[in-house]
Amino acid sequence: MADAKPTIKVKLPDDSLLEVGAASTIGDVGAAIGSRLAAAAVAGKLNGRPADLTAKVADGDSVAVITGNTPEGLDILRHSAAHVMAQAVGELYPRARFGIGPTIEDGFYYDFDLPVTLKPDDLPAIEAKMTEIIARAAAFERLELARSEASQLFKSVDQPYKVELIEELEEPFVSVYRQDGFADLCRGPHLPNVGKIKAFKLLKVAGAYWRGDETRPMLQRIYGTAFAAKADLDAYLLRLEEAQRRDHRLIGRELDLFHIDDSVGPGLPLWHPKGALLRKIIEDYWRDEHLANGYELVLIPHIARVDLWKTSGHWDNYRENMYSPIEIESQEYIVKPMNCPLHMQIYKSRPRSYRDLPIRWAELGTVYRYERSGVLHGLLRVRGFTQDDAHIFCAREQLLDEIKGVIAMVLKMLPAFGFTEYDIYLSTRPEKFVGSLDHWELATNALEDALKACGLEYRIDPGEGVFYGPKIDLKIKDAIGRAWQCTTIQVDFNLPERFDVTYKGVDNLDHQPIMIHRALLGSIERFVGCLIEHYAGAFPLWLAPVQGVVIPIADRHLDYAHAVRDKLKAAGLRVDIDDRTETVNRKIRDNQMQKIPYMFVVGDREVESGTAAVRLRDGTDVGDTDLEEIASRLSEEFDERALESGFSR
């Protein structure tokens, strides 16, 4: 009788044990579980770490199989597609030098130093070469090389950017992946072979400085995406088309809301009257809600002495995002990148008692942060922006209720703007942190308990808290399903300690308050950009800078048009008159293009009957309506902050 082959046992994600051959790989584990899983597998996890399917397993190892239809699997698919794109570029342009090629949200990119300037028209040829490479179905092979060996490998093929990266690594060995003769520096994991890439698309070409440094070479960046199935890719491309139609930069210009002027500087938006009015509407609502929820408003200057930023820690830990000091009367000042250190000074302006707590201070505070020009993007990434900012000072026993109070405000305010779907993350302690483990546990538990008490679903984001404390991040979903970072709630023991702020407790001893940093809308600029794209500029009545336009058919109807406007304005509505010498149809079309919610056409019949012909911006013709009814229905729609027209409900 033949000797039995040696076996080992591995632990699966459900804690069950699986017996496999002693020389098994992760791929073999997947095959032992089932053929369907094996066919869908793209990589795995070995004792919690991502690994290739070819990685060997040992007795007692924890093993998980990653399939292509999971977020992790999709990331691996896209990373592999980036390598294939680099190989294709190398075959088409033999003198290409390769930078880096990471995955990003919804896709990937790769940076190249090329002897030619790529244009969008060049992308189809690169895609065709990728298709040719994918058809070869070459395996991804992982090599582990000594640093010196890897450096020599890339020097031999004239890849200085890879050599630079290798020489900065501290590990004695580095991993290199090779497929079909193409080698790249990479941690992995990757697909078992390039033939697994079924649906991909190259999207655009852009410029990018090597390692984001303007003093280094300008490289050419190709963006792309990949999906597990063609149907998913097609759906994504349709969403991209819709996103382009909703681009807030184009709509902002068309609706005369804002622009960014190179003569002023990149990342510094100029708000036009309609845009400034839109901001005022948002900010007035913000202030009213904060005052109604026990907050007090504060105001601080835009600059402060450098010493303040040294005390706060920003000077040491955040200086690359701060502008250079300016000198005033031999003292150095900084334009503020944050509001919190100055709020600390307000707290310290007089002694505080436990009777004062909680203290809730809110401010729409403008801050200035250095962002590289390459990452600036309309209102979504700017250099000067207004934070929806607040700081709460509370005692330990008040912490949970204060966090719940912030969440309650979020769940009231965001739906008023039309956002009702969220992704919520609880970010826990990072590797580098300040403060005691007790403080971190207290803060993390309070955040999690608040989420549970509010009945919210959330995900843990391990290690993604800020260095001074854990946080809740809430991302809103817009009309086409995109997620936007919005609300953040952060617990901070560090800043009160740095600034030595205290309050007298019941025991008449000094105690350190806990500080909550929180923003509900995020930056006002970014929130407005998000609103524009969410509604494609067609704001609900309460947000629309111009809510209605009276359109007289002829000059003889002007007096009545003014009377209609005045009646609606008296009801609190923002209404204009379009008295241009254009046809009525042209005026209606132009105001529809301006996304005006309501048009009120008046002629002989309307003058005689005391009515107006109501039209909606979507083309709906409501017809003649009594002015009292118009004023009543629009006032109700406005007061309720309704998201749909009162004439279509």
C-alpha positions as CSV (number, residue, x, y, z in Angstrom):
1,M,0.0,0.0,0.0
2,A,1.4,3.4,-1.1
3,D,2.3,5.9,1.7
4,A,-0.3,8.6,2.2
5,K,0.8,12.1,1.0
6,P,1.5,14.5,3.8
7,T,-1.2,17.0,4.5
8,I,-1.6,20.2,6.5
9,K,-4.6,22.1,8.0
10,V,-5.4,25.7,7.2
11,K,-8.0,28.0,8.9
12,L,-10.6,29.5,6.6
13,P,-12.4,32.9,7.3
14,D,-15.3,31.1,9.0
15,D,-12.8,29.6,11.5
16,S,-13.3,26.1,10.0
17,L,-10.2,23.9,9.2
18,L,-9.5,22.6,5.8
19,E,-7.0,19.7,5.1
20,V,-4.9,20.2,2.0
21,G,-1.7,18.8,0.6
22,A,1.5,19.9,2.3
23,A,2.8,21.7,-0.8
24,S,-0.4,23.6,-1.4
25,T,-0.8,27.2,-2.6
26,I,-3.7,29.7,-1.9
27,G,-5.0,28.7,-5.3
28,D,-5.0,25.1,-4.3
29,V,-7.0,26.0,-1.2
30,G,-9.6,27.8,-3.4
31,A,-9.8,24.7,-5.6
32,A,-10.3,22.4,-2.6
33,I,-13.2,24.6,-1.4
34,G,-14.9,24.5,-4.8
35,S,-14.4,24.8,-8.6
36,R,-16.6,27.9,-8.7
37,L,-14.5,29.7,-6.2
38,A,-11.3,28.6,-7.9
39,A,-12.5,30.1,-11.2
40,A,-13.4,33.4,-9.6
41,A,-10.2,33.7,-7.5
42,V,-7.7,36.5,-8.4
43,A,-5.6,36.5,-5.2
44,G,-5.8,35.7,-1.5
45,K,-4.9,36.6,2.0
46,L,-2.3,34.7,4.0
47,N,-2.5,35.3,7.7
48,G,-4.3,38.6,7.0
49,R,-1.8,39.8,4.3
50,P,-2.6,40.1,0.6
51,A,-0.8,37.4,-1.4
52,D,-0.7,35.8,-4.9
53,L,-2.6,32.6,-5.6
54,T,0.8,31.0,-6.1
55,A,1.9,31.7,-2.5
56,K,2.6,28.6,-0.5
57,V,0.6,27.9,2.7
58,A,1.8,26.2,5.9
59,D,0.2,24.2,8.6
60,G,-2.0,26.5,10.8
61,D,-2.1,29.4,8.4
62,S,-5.2,31.5,8.0
63,V,-6.2,31.6,4.4
64,A,-8.8,33.6,2.5
65,V,-9.5,33.6,-1.2
66,I,-10.1,37.0,-2.9
67,T,-12.5,36.9,-5.9
68,G,-12.7,39.5,-8.7
69,N,-16.1,40.8,-7.8
70,T,-15.0,42.1,-4.4
71,P,-13.5,45.6,-3.7
72,E,-10.2,44.0,-2.9
73,G,-10.3,41.8,-6.1
74,L,-11.2,44.8,-8.2
75,D,-8.2,46.7,-6.9
76,I,-5.9,43.8,-7.8
77,L,-7.5,43.6,-11.2
78,R,-6.9,47.3,-11.8
79,H,-3.3,47.1,-10.5
80,S,-2.6,44.3,-12.9
81,A,-4.2,46.3,-15.7
82,A,-1.8,49.2,-14.9
83,H,1.2,46.8,-15.4
84,V,-0.2,45.7,-18.7
85,M,-0.7,49.3,-19.8
86,A,2.9,50.0,-18.9
87,Q,4.1,47.0,-20.9
88,A,2.0,48.2,-23.9
89,V,3.5,51.7,-23.7
90,G,7.0,50.1,-23.5
91,E,6.4,48.0,-26.6
92,L,5.0,51.0,-28.5
93,Y,7.7,53.5,-27.2
94,P,10.9,51.5,-26.6
95,R,12.6,54.6,-25.0
96,A,9.9,54.9,-22.3
97,R,11.0,55.3,-18.7
98,F,8.5,54.2,-16.1
99,G,7.4,56.1,-13.0
100,I,4.7,54.7,-10.7
101,G,1.4,53.1,-11.5
102,P,-1.0,52.8,-8.5
103,T,-4.7,52.1,-8.3
104,I,-7.0,54.9,-7.4
105,E,-10.7,55.2,-6.8
106,D,-12.5,53.7,-9.8
107,G,-9.3,53.0,-11.7
108,F,-5.6,53.3,-12.0
109,Y,-2.9,55.5,-13.6
110,Y,0.7,55.2,-14.7
111,D,3.4,57.9,-15.1
112,F,5.8,57.8,-18.1
113,D,8.8,59.7,-19.2
114,L,8.4,59.5,-23.0
115,P,10.3,61.0,-26.0
116,V,6.9,62.1,-27.5
117,T,3.9,64.0,-26.2
118,L,0.9,61.8,-25.9
119,K,-2.5,63.0,-27.1
120,P,-6.0,61.5,-26.5
121,D,-5.8,60.2,-30.0
122,D,-2.9,57.9,-29.0
123,L,-4.9,56.0,-26.4
124,P,-6.7,53.6,-28.8
125,A,-3.3,52.4,-30.1
126,I,-2.2,51.7,-26.5
127,E,-5.6,49.9,-25.8
128,A,-5.1,47.8,-28.9
129,K,-1.6,46.8,-27.8
130,M,-3.0,45.9,-24.3
131,T,-5.6,43.7,-25.9
132,E,-2.8,42.0,-27.8
133,I,-0.8,41.4,-24.6
134,I,-3.9,40.2,-22.7
135,A,-4.5,37.6,-25.5
136,R,-1.1,36.1,-24.7
137,A,-2.4,35.3,-21.2
138,A,1.1,35.4,-19.7
139,A,1.4,34.6,-16.0
140,F,2.4,37.2,-13.4
141,E,5.6,35.9,-11.8
142,R,6.8,37.3,-8.4
143,L,10.6,37.6,-7.9
144,E,12.1,38.5,-4.6
145,L,15.5,40.2,-5.1
146,A,18.1,41.7,-3.0
147,R,18.0,45.5,-3.2
148,S,21.3,45.7,-5.0
149,E,20.2,43.0,-7.5
150,A,16.9,44.8,-8.1
151,S,18.7,48.1,-8.6
152,Q,21.1,46.6,-11.1
153,L,18.2,45.0,-12.9
154,F,16.6,48.3,-13.6
155,K,19.8,50.2,-14.2
156,S,20.5,47.6,-17.0
157,V,17.3,48.6,-18.8
158,D,17.7,52.4,-18.2
159,Q,14.9,52.9,-15.7
160,P,16.3,55.6,-13.3
161,Y,12.9,56.3,-11.6
162,K,12.7,52.7,-10.5
163,V,16.3,52.8,-9.3
164,E,15.6,55.9,-7.2
165,L,12.6,54.2,-5.5
166,I,14.7,51.0,-4.8
167,E,17.6,53.0,-3.3
168,E,15.2,54.7,-0.8
169,L,13.8,51.4,0.5
170,E,14.9,50.1,3.8
171,E,14.0,46.5,3.3
172,P,17.0,44.2,2.3
173,F,14.8,42.5,-0.3
174,V,12.3,43.9,-2.8
175,S,9.7,42.2,-4.9
176,V,9.5,42.5,-8.7
177,Y,6.7,41.2,-10.9
178,R,7.3,40.0,-14.4
179,Q,4.9,39.1,-17.1
180,D,5.7,38.3,-20.7
181,G,9.2,39.7,-20.4
182,F,8.1,43.0,-18.8
183,A,9.4,43.6,-15.2
184,D,8.2,46.2,-12.7
185,L,8.9,47.0,-9.1
186,C,5.8,46.1,-7.1
187,R,4.6,44.7,-3.8
188,G,1.7,42.9,-5.4
189,P,-0.4,40.8,-5.3
190,H,-1.5,40.4,-8.9
191,L,-3.8,38.3,-11.0
192,P,-2.6,34.8,-11.8
193,N,-2.3,35.8,-15.5
194,V,-3.0,38.8,-17.7
195,G,-5.7,36.9,-19.5
196,K,-8.0,37.5,-16.5
197,I,-8.4,41.2,-17.6
198,K,-11.7,41.2,-19.5
199,A,-12.9,44.8,-19.5
200,F,-10.8,47.9,-19.5
201,K,-10.7,51.4,-20.9
202,L,-8.0,54.2,-21.0
203,L,-9.6,57.5,-20.1
204,K,-7.3,60.5,-20.4
205,V,-3.7,61.8,-20.5
206,A,-2.4,64.4,-18.1
207,G,0.8,65.9,-16.8
208,A,2.3,65.0,-13.4
209,Y,5.6,66.0,-11.8
210,W,7.7,63.1,-10.7
211,R,6.8,62.5,-7.0
212,G,4.6,65.6,-7.1
213,D,7.6,67.9,-6.9
214,E,7.6,70.9,-9.3
215,T,11.4,70.8,-9.4
216,R,11.5,67.3,-10.8
217,P,10.7,66.2,-14.4
218,M,7.2,66.5,-15.8
219,L,5.9,63.0,-16.7
220,Q,2.9,62.0,-18.7
221,R,0.1,60.3,-16.8
222,I,-2.3,57.9,-18.4
223,Y,-5.5,57.2,-16.5
224,G,-7.6,54.1,-17.0
225,T,-10.1,51.8,-15.4
226,A,-10.9,48.1,-15.4
227,F,-13.9,46.0,-14.3
228,A,-14.6,42.3,-13.8
229,A,-17.3,42.4,-16.5
230,K,-18.0,44.5,-19.6
231,A,-21.5,45.4,-18.4
232,D,-19.9,47.0,-15.3
233,L,-17.4,48.9,-17.5
234,D,-20.2,50.1,-19.8
235,A,-22.2,51.3,-16.8
236,Y,-19.2,53.2,-15.4
237,L,-18.5,54.9,-18.7
238,L,-22.2,56.1,-18.8
239,R,-21.7,57.5,-15.3
240,L,-18.6,59.3,-16.5
241,E,-20.5,60.9,-19.3
242,E,-23.2,62.0,-16.9
243,A,-20.5,63.3,-14.5
244,Q,-19.1,65.4,-17.3
245,R,-22.5,66.8,-18.0
246,R,-22.7,67.8,-14.4
247,D,-19.2,69.3,-14.1
248,H,-19.6,72.1,-11.6
249,R,-16.9,74.2,-13.4
250,L,-18.9,74.3,-16.6
251,I,-22.2,74.8,-14.9
252,G,-20.8,77.4,-12.6
253,R,-19.7,79.5,-15.6
254,E,-23.0,78.9,-17.5
255,L,-25.1,80.0,-14.5
256,D,-22.7,82.9,-13.7
257,L,-22.0,81.6,-10.1
258,F,-18.2,81.8,-9.9
259,H,-15.0,81.6,-11.8
260,I,-11.3,81.1,-11.1
261,D,-9.0,83.8,-12.6
262,D,-5.3,83.1,-13.3
263,S,-4.6,86.8,-12.7
264,V,-5.8,86.3,-9.1
265,G,-4.2,82.9,-8.6
266,P,-5.1,79.2,-9.0
267,G,-7.4,77.7,-6.3
268,L,-8.8,81.1,-5.3
269,P,-12.5,81.3,-6.6
270,L,-14.2,84.5,-7.3
271,W,-17.9,84.4,-6.4
272,H,-20.3,86.3,-8.7
273,P,-23.6,87.8,-7.3
274,K,-25.6,84.6,-7.9
275,G,-22.9,82.4,-6.4
276,A,-22.5,84.7,-3.4
277,L,-26.3,84.6,-2.9
278,L,-26.3,80.8,-3.1
279,R,-23.5,80.8,-0.4
280,K,-25.5,83.2,1.8
281,I,-28.6,80.9,1.6
282,I,-26.5,77.9,2.7
283,E,-24.7,79.8,5.4
284,D,-27.8,81.4,6.8
285,Y,-29.4,78.0,7.2
286,W,-26.1,76.7,8.8
287,R,-26.1,79.6,11.3
288,D,-29.8,79.2,12.2
289,E,-29.4,75.5,12.8
290,H,-26.3,76.0,15.0
291,L,-28.0,78.7,17.1
292,A,-31.0,76.4,17.5
293,N,-28.8,73.6,18.7
294,G,-27.0,75.5,21.5
295,Y,-23.9,76.7,19.6
296,E,-22.5,80.1,19.9
297,L,-20.9,81.9,16.9
298,V,-17.3,83.1,17.1
299,L,-15.0,85.0,14.7
300,I,-11.2,84.9,14.5
301,P,-8.6,86.7,12.3
302,H,-7.1,85.3,9.2
303,I,-3.5,85.4,10.4
304,A,-1.7,84.6,13.7
305,R,1.8,84.6,15.1
306,V,4.0,81.6,14.2
307,D,4.3,80.7,17.9
308,L,0.7,79.7,18.0
309,W,1.2,77.2,15.3
310,K,4.3,75.9,17.1
311,T,2.3,75.3,20.2
312,S,-0.5,73.5,18.3
313,G,2.0,71.2,16.5
314,H,1.0,72.4,13.0
315,W,4.4,74.0,12.5
316,D,6.2,70.6,13.0
317,N,3.6,68.3,11.5
318,Y,1.7,70.3,8.8
319,R,4.2,72.9,7.5
320,E,4.2,71.6,4.0
321,N,0.6,72.6,3.7
322,M,1.1,76.1,5.2
323,Y,2.2,79.3,3.5
324,S,5.5,81.0,4.3
325,P,5.4,83.4,7.2
326,I,5.0,87.1,6.7
327,E,6.8,89.7,8.8
328,I,4.9,92.4,10.6
329,E,6.9,94.7,13.0
330,S,9.6,92.1,13.3
331,Q,7.1,89.4,14.2
332,E,6.4,86.4,12.0
333,Y,2.7,85.6,11.2
334,I,1.0,82.8,9.3
335,V,-2.2,82.8,7.3
336,K,-4.2,80.3,9.2
337,P,-4.5,76.7,7.8
338,M,-6.8,75.8,10.8
339,N,-9.2,77.5,13.1
340,C,-8.8,75.4,16.2
341,P,-5.7,77.0,17.8
342,L,-7.4,80.4,17.8
343,H,-10.6,78.9,19.3
344,M,-8.3,77.6,22.0
345,Q,-7.2,81.1,22.8
346,I,-10.9,82.2,23.2
347,Y,-11.3,79.4,25.6
348,K,-8.3,80.5,27.6
349,S,-9.4,84.1,27.7
350,R,-11.1,83.5,31.1
351,P,-11.4,80.8,33.7
352,R,-13.9,78.0,33.0
353,S,-16.0,75.9,35.3
354,Y,-17.8,72.6,34.9
355,R,-21.0,74.7,34.9
356,D,-19.9,76.2,31.6
357,L,-19.6,72.8,29.8
358,P,-20.4,71.8,27.2
359,I,-19.2,74.8,25.3
360,R,-20.1,74.7,21.6
361,W,-18.4,77.3,19.3
362,A,-19.1,77.4,15.6
363,E,-17.6,79.5,12.8
364,L,-17.6,79.7,9.1
365,G,-13.8,80.3,9.2
366,T,-11.8,80.8,6.0
367,V,-8.4,79.0,6.0
368,Y,-5.6,78.8,3.5
369,R,-3.6,75.7,2.7
370,Y,-1.0,75.1,0.1
371,E,-2.2,72.6,-2.6
372,R,-0.1,71.8,-5.6
373,S,-1.5,73.3,-8.8
374,G,-1.8,69.8,-10.3
375,V,-4.4,68.7,-7.8
376,L,-6.5,71.9,-7.8
377,H,-10.0,71.2,-9.2
378,G,-12.6,74.0,-9.4
379,L,-14.3,74.4,-6.1
380,L,-13.6,70.8,-5.0
381,R,-9.9,71.4,-4.3
382,V,-8.9,75.0,-3.6
383,R,-6.2,77.0,-1.7
384,G,-8.5,79.3,0.2
385,F,-11.8,77.9,1.6
386,T,-14.4,78.4,4.3
387,Q,-14.7,75.6,6.8
388,D,-18.0,74.6,8.3
389,D,-16.2,74.5,11.6
390,A,-17.1,74.0,15.2
391,H,-15.3,72.9,18.4
392,I,-17.0,71.4,21.4
393,F,-15.4,71.4,24.8
394,C,-16.9,68.9,27.2
395,A,-16.3,66.7,30.2
396,R,-15.8,62.9,29.8
397,E,-19.3,62.1,31.0
398,Q,-20.7,64.5,28.3
399,L,-18.8,63.1,25.4
400,L,-21.3,60.5,24.2
401,D,-24.2,62.8,24.3
402,E,-22.3,65.5,22.4
403,I,-21.3,63.1,19.6
404,K,-25.0,62.0,19.4
405,G,-26.0,65.6,19.2
406,V,-23.7,66.2,16.3
407,I,-25.0,63.2,14.4
408,A,-28.5,64.3,15.0
409,M,-27.7,67.7,13.4
410,V,-26.1,65.9,10.4
411,L,-29.2,63.7,9.9
412,K,-31.4,66.8,9.8
413,M,-29.3,69.1,7.7
414,L,-28.0,66.9,5.0
415,P,-31.5,65.7,3.9
416,A,-32.6,69.3,3.6
417,F,-30.0,69.6,0.8
418,G,-31.2,66.4,-0.8
419,F,-28.6,64.0,0.5
420,T,-30.1,60.9,2.1
421,E,-27.7,58.1,1.4
422,Y,-24.4,57.9,3.2
423,D,-21.3,55.7,3.6
424,I,-20.1,56.0,7.2
425,Y,-16.6,55.1,8.5
426,L,-15.2,54.8,12.0
427,S,-11.4,55.4,11.7
428,T,-9.3,53.9,14.5
429,R,-5.9,54.5,16.0
430,P,-3.0,54.8,13.5
431,E,0.5,53.5,14.0
432,K,1.8,56.9,14.9
433,F,-0.3,58.6,17.5
434,V,-0.2,60.8,20.6
435,G,-1.9,60.4,23.9
436,S,-2.6,57.4,26.1
437,L,-4.3,54.1,25.1
438,D,-7.0,54.8,27.7
439,H,-7.9,58.1,26.0
440,W,-8.0,56.4,22.6
441,E,-10.2,53.6,23.9
442,L,-12.6,56.1,25.6
443,A,-12.9,58.2,22.4
444,T,-13.3,55.3,20.0
445,N,-15.9,53.7,22.2
446,A,-17.8,56.9,22.5
447,L,-17.9,57.4,18.7
448,E,-19.0,53.8,18.1
449,D,-21.6,53.9,20.8
450,A,-23.0,57.1,19.3
451,L,-23.3,55.5,15.9
452,K,-25.0,52.4,17.3
453,A,-27.4,54.6,19.4
454,C,-28.4,56.5,16.3
455,G,-29.0,53.2,14.4
456,L,-26.5,53.9,11.7
457,E,-24.6,51.3,9.7
458,Y,-20.9,51.9,9.5
459,R,-17.6,50.3,8.6
460,I,-14.4,50.3,10.6
461,D,-11.5,51.9,8.8
462,P,-8.5,50.5,10.7
463,G,-5.6,52.8,11.5
464,E,-7.1,55.8,9.6
465,G,-7.7,58.0,12.5
466,V,-5.8,61.3,12.8
467,F,-2.7,61.3,15.0
468,Y,-4.5,63.0,17.9
469,G,-7.7,60.9,18.0
470,P,-10.3,58.6,16.2
471,K,-13.0,60.0,14.0
472,I,-16.2,59.4,12.2
473,D,-16.3,60.2,8.5
474,L,-19.5,60.5,6.6
475,K,-19.6,60.4,2.8
476,I,-22.8,61.6,1.0
477,K,-24.0,59.9,-2.1
478,D,-25.0,62.2,-5.0
479,A,-27.6,61.8,-7.7
480,I,-25.4,59.5,-9.8
481,G,-24.1,57.4,-6.9
482,R,-20.7,59.1,-6.3
483,A,-19.4,59.5,-2.7
484,W,-18.3,62.8,-1.4
485,Q,-16.4,63.4,1.9
486,C,-18.6,65.6,3.9
487,T,-19.1,65.3,7.7
488,T,-16.2,64.5,10.0
489,I,-16.3,64.2,13.8
490,Q,-13.0,64.0,15.6
491,V,-12.2,63.5,19.3
492,D,-9.1,65.3,20.5
493,F,-7.2,65.0,23.8
494,N,-4.0,66.4,22.3
495,L,-4.8,70.1,21.7
496,P,-6.3,70.8,25.1
497,E,-3.1,69.3,26.6
498,R,-0.8,71.3,24.3
499,F,-2.6,74.6,25.1
500,D,-3.0,73.7,28.8
501,V,-6.7,74.4,28.9
502,T,-8.7,73.4,32.0
503,Y,-11.9,73.9,33.8
504,K,-12.7,73.8,37.6
505,G,-14.6,70.6,38.4
506,V,-17.1,69.9,41.1
507,D,-14.1,69.0,43.3
508,N,-12.7,72.5,42.7
509,L,-9.7,70.9,41.0
510,D,-8.5,71.6,37.5
511,H,-9.5,69.1,34.8
512,Q,-8.7,68.9,31.1
513,P,-11.8,69.1,28.8
514,I,-12.2,66.8,25.8
515,M,-12.3,68.6,22.5
516,I,-14.5,67.6,19.6
517,H,-13.6,68.9,16.1
518,R,-16.5,68.6,13.7
519,A,-17.6,69.8,10.3
520,L,-21.1,68.9,9.0
521,L,-20.9,70.2,5.4
522,G,-17.2,70.2,5.1
523,S,-15.8,73.3,3.2
524,I,-18.5,75.6,1.8
525,E,-16.7,75.7,-1.5
526,R,-16.6,72.0,-1.9
527,F,-20.1,71.6,-0.7
528,V,-21.4,74.1,-3.3
529,G,-19.4,72.2,-6.0
530,C,-21.1,69.0,-4.8
531,L,-24.5,70.6,-4.8
532,I,-24.0,71.9,-8.4
533,E,-23.1,68.5,-9.6
534,H,-25.8,66.7,-7.6
535,Y,-28.6,68.9,-9.1
536,A,-26.8,69.6,-12.4
537,G,-27.4,73.3,-11.5
538,A,-31.2,72.8,-11.2
539,F,-31.4,73.6,-7.5
540,P,-34.6,73.2,-5.5
541,L,-36.6,76.4,-4.9
542,W,-35.2,77.2,-1.5
543,L,-31.6,77.1,-2.8
544,A,-32.1,78.7,-6.2
545,P,-30.4,82.1,-6.3
546,V,-33.2,83.2,-8.7
547,Q,-36.4,81.4,-8.0
548,G,-38.6,82.8,-10.7
549,V,-38.7,85.1,-13.7
550,V,-41.7,87.2,-14.9
551,I,-41.8,87.3,-18.7
552,P,-43.9,90.0,-20.3
553,I,-45.1,89.2,-23.8
554,A,-45.0,92.8,-24.9
555,D,-43.9,96.2,-23.5
556,R,-47.5,97.1,-22.7
557,H,-47.4,94.2,-20.1
558,L,-44.4,95.6,-18.3
559,D,-46.4,97.4,-15.5
560,Y,-48.3,94.2,-14.8
561,A,-45.1,92.2,-14.8
562,H,-43.6,94.5,-12.2
563,A,-46.8,94.1,-10.1
564,V,-46.5,90.3,-10.3
565,R,-42.8,90.4,-9.3
566,D,-43.5,92.8,-6.4
567,K,-46.3,90.5,-5.1
568,L,-44.0,87.5,-5.2
569,K,-41.1,89.3,-3.7
570,A,-43.4,90.5,-0.9
571,A,-44.0,86.8,-0.2
572,G,-40.3,86.4,0.4
573,L,-39.4,85.0,-3.1
574,R,-36.4,85.9,-5.2
575,V,-38.0,86.9,-8.5
576,D,-36.7,88.9,-11.5
577,I,-38.2,90.3,-14.7
578,D,-36.9,89.4,-18.2
579,D,-37.7,92.5,-20.2
580,R,-35.3,91.9,-23.1
581,T,-36.5,92.6,-26.6
582,E,-36.6,88.9,-27.5
583,T,-39.4,86.6,-28.4
584,V,-41.3,84.9,-25.6
585,N,-40.1,81.5,-26.7
586,R,-36.5,82.7,-26.6
587,K,-36.9,84.1,-23.2
588,I,-38.5,80.9,-21.9
589,R,-35.7,78.8,-23.5
590,D,-32.9,81.0,-22.1
591,N,-34.4,80.9,-18.5
592,Q,-34.8,77.2,-18.8
593,M,-31.1,77.0,-19.7
594,Q,-30.4,79.1,-16.6
595,K,-32.2,76.5,-14.5
596,I,-34.7,79.0,-13.2
597,P,-37.3,77.0,-11.3
598,Y,-40.4,79.0,-12.4
599,M,-41.3,81.3,-15.3
600,F,-44.4,83.5,-15.2
601,V,-45.6,84.6,-18.6
602,V,-48.0,87.5,-18.6
603,G,-49.9,89.0,-21.6
604,D,-53.3,90.5,-22.2
605,R,-55.3,87.6,-20.9
606,E,-53.2,87.4,-17.7
607,V,-53.5,91.2,-17.1
608,E,-57.3,91.0,-17.5
609,S,-57.7,87.9,-15.2
610,G,-55.0,88.8,-12.6
611,T,-53.1,85.6,-13.3
612,A,-49.8,84.4,-14.7
613,A,-49.1,81.5,-17.0
614,V,-46.8,79.2,-15.0
615,R,-44.1,77.2,-16.7
616,L,-41.5,74.9,-15.0
617,R,-37.9,74.7,-16.0
618,D,-38.4,71.1,-17.2
619,G,-40.9,72.4,-19.8
620,T,-44.1,71.6,-17.9
621,D,-46.8,74.2,-18.8
622,V,-49.0,74.6,-15.7
623,G,-51.1,77.2,-17.4
624,D,-52.9,80.3,-16.0
625,T,-52.8,80.4,-12.2
626,D,-54.2,83.0,-9.8
627,L,-51.4,85.1,-8.3
628,E,-52.5,84.4,-4.7
629,E,-52.3,80.7,-5.4
630,I,-48.8,81.1,-7.0
631,A,-47.5,83.1,-4.0
632,S,-49.1,80.6,-1.5
633,R,-47.8,77.4,-3.2
634,L,-44.3,78.8,-3.8
635,S,-44.1,80.2,-0.2
636,E,-45.1,76.8,1.1
637,E,-42.5,75.0,-1.1
638,F,-39.9,77.6,0.0
639,D,-40.7,77.4,3.7
640,E,-40.7,73.6,3.7
641,R,-37.4,73.5,1.8
642,A,-39.1,71.1,-0.5
643,L,-36.9,69.3,-3.0
644,E,-39.6,69.1,-5.7
645,S,-41.9,71.7,-7.3
646,G,-45.1,72.5,-5.5
647,F,-46.8,72.4,-8.9
648,S,-45.7,68.9,-9.7
649,R,-46.4,67.2,-6.4
